Amino acid sequence: MNTLLNIEFGFKDIVIKKLNGYENLNYLVETSSKKYVFKTYGYSDELLAIIEAENDILFFLHDCNPNKFPKPIPFLDGSYIKVLKIDDLTLICRMLSYLTGNLLDDIKHTKNVFQSFGTFLAQMDIKLLSFNSTTIKERQSEWNTENFSLNKKYIHDIPIVKDQNIVHYFFQQYEKQVVPLIPKLRKSIIHNDANQWNVLVKEKEISGIIDFGDLAYSQLINELAIAIAYACQDKENPLKWSLIILKSYHKILQIEEIETQVLYYLIAARLCISVCNAAHSKLINPNNEYAFASEKSAWKMLDRWITINPLTAENSFRSAIDLPEKNLI
């Protein structure tokens, strides 16, 4: 690896450390003055097109807000992505700048941090509203909540029947409460994975976000639903904490009334996607603990979330953005 990075980037006297990854391999590359992240992926034409689109989005966001998003780093020949043979494997390779900061997962969560989180996401999403990518729009991913049904095949990988029933319930609620409204919901390209390991914090404020590998063209409100699903996993009162993120997001990018109607179910859907994929990953690759790192916390929140009346949640969301509450039946 040292020889390859010397040939392709001119790096000398570097320290390389392997990082966690879901499906691709990541390496922290440290020179005498800077840090980078070298990423490799198994080759396919489809994935190459997606990574090219991801780089385009990173350049777009970096131009608007430098240092808050990873920046693609060129190879010596000026290209930003190369297909290389490494250990007899054909791999897609690229280098990104390294963002400093504490992970959201590693700091104490406060109201101010969650307010900053909502603000950061809204500011990013406002920029992404104006970005167009045919490649991302055509992408079909199990991690895009709009494709929630693609995860049904993993329900029986969940070992406990009671847990399977919870997931079944939320699939039914999604189909009943969300699917009919999907045509009316705003869509945009979104980060789609603002979890506690991808969000960075400096001086008690969100300073950046990494890992754009799950970019999706989806309902805009899913960005907020995903952030809430992860940030509130270990909270005794996840609904209360979710309102902090929601309210600060709304101040920057206004949430529409219809979006408050589906948010409860979208949060549950992301949690279900997470536990379904974790259960499947345990079966096919039990050694990749990163793939199911948040499984216990996701189940903890699902167990709490199902006890919340959906209309109570919707009214809480409505009140947070100054909409009149609906009458409880």
URWO-V564549 format. One record per residue. N is the residue number from 1. OMEGA is omega in whole degrees, -180 to 180 (none if undefined). Layout:
n omega
N OMEGA
N OMEGA
//
This chain:
n omega
1 179
2 -180
3 180
4 -178
5 175
6 -180
7 -172
8 -176
9 -178
10 -179
11 176
12 178
13 -177
14 173
15 -177
16 178
17 178
18 -180
19 176
20 177
21 -178
22 180
23 180
24 179
25 -179
26 -180
27 172
28 -178
29 -177
30 174
31 -180
32 -175
33 -174
34 174
35 179
36 173
37 177
38 -174
39 177
40 -176
41 172
42 -171
43 163
44 180
45 -179
46 -179
47 178
48 179
49 180
50 -180
51 175
52 178
53 178
54 177
55 179
56 180
57 179
58 176
59 -180
60 -179
61 -179
62 177
63 -180
64 -176
65 180
66 174
67 176
68 -177
69 178
70 179
71 176
72 -179
73 -176
74 167
75 -180
76 -180
77 177
78 179
79 -179
80 177
81 177
82 174
83 -174
84 173
85 177
86 -178
87 178
88 176
89 175
90 -172
91 170
92 -175
93 173
94 180
95 177
96 173
97 -179
98 179
99 178
100 179
101 176
102 175
103 177
104 -180
105 -173
106 -178
107 176
108 -180
109 179
110 177
111 -179
112 178
113 -179
114 175
115 178
116 179
117 179
118 179
119 -179
120 -179
121 -179
122 179
123 177
124 -177
125 176
126 178
127 -176
128 177
129 -177
130 -178
131 -180
132 176
133 178
134 -179
135 180
136 180
137 -178
138 -177
139 176
140 -175
141 176
142 -177
143 171
144 -174
145 176
146 179
147 -177
148 -175
149 180
150 -178
151 -179
152 -177
153 -179
154 -175
155 -176
156 171
157 177
158 -169
159 -175
160 -175
161 179
162 179
163 175
164 -178
165 177
166 -180
167 176
168 -179
169 -178
170 172
171 180
172 180
173 178
174 -178
175 -178
176 -171
177 -174
178 -173
179 180
180 -177
181 -176
182 180
183 -177
184 -176
185 178
186 177
187 179
188 166
189 -179
190 177
191 170
192 179
193 -179
194 -180
195 -172
196 178
197 180
198 -176
199 -176
200 -176
201 171
202 177
203 174
204 175
205 177
206 -175
207 -179
208 178
209 -178
210 175
211 178
212 -175
213 179
214 178
215 -178
216 168
217 -169
218 175
219 -176
220 -177
221 178
222 177
223 -180
224 -180
225 -179
226 179
227 180
228 -178
229 -179
230 -174
231 -174
232 -174
233 -175
234 -178
235 177
236 179
237 -175
238 180
239 180
240 -179
241 -180
242 -177
243 179
244 179
245 -179
246 -175
247 -179
248 175
249 -177
250 180
251 -179
252 -179
253 -171
254 177
255 -180
256 -176
257 -178
258 -180
259 176
260 -178
261 -176
262 -172
263 179
264 -177
265 179
266 175
267 178
268 -179
269 180
270 177
271 179
272 176
273 -179
274 -177
275 177
276 -179
277 177
278 179
279 179
280 -180
281 178
282 -179
283 -173
284 -179
285 -175
286 -179
287 -179
288 -176
289 179
290 -177
291 178
292 -178
293 -176
294 -174
295 -178
296 -180
297 179
298 177
299 179
300 -179
301 177
302 179
303 177
304 -174
305 -177
306 178
307 -179
308 176
309 -179
310 180
311 174
312 178
313 -179
314 179
315 176
316 178
317 -179
318 -179
319 -178
320 180
321 172
322 171
323 178
324 179
325 174
326 178
327 174
328 -179
329 none
//
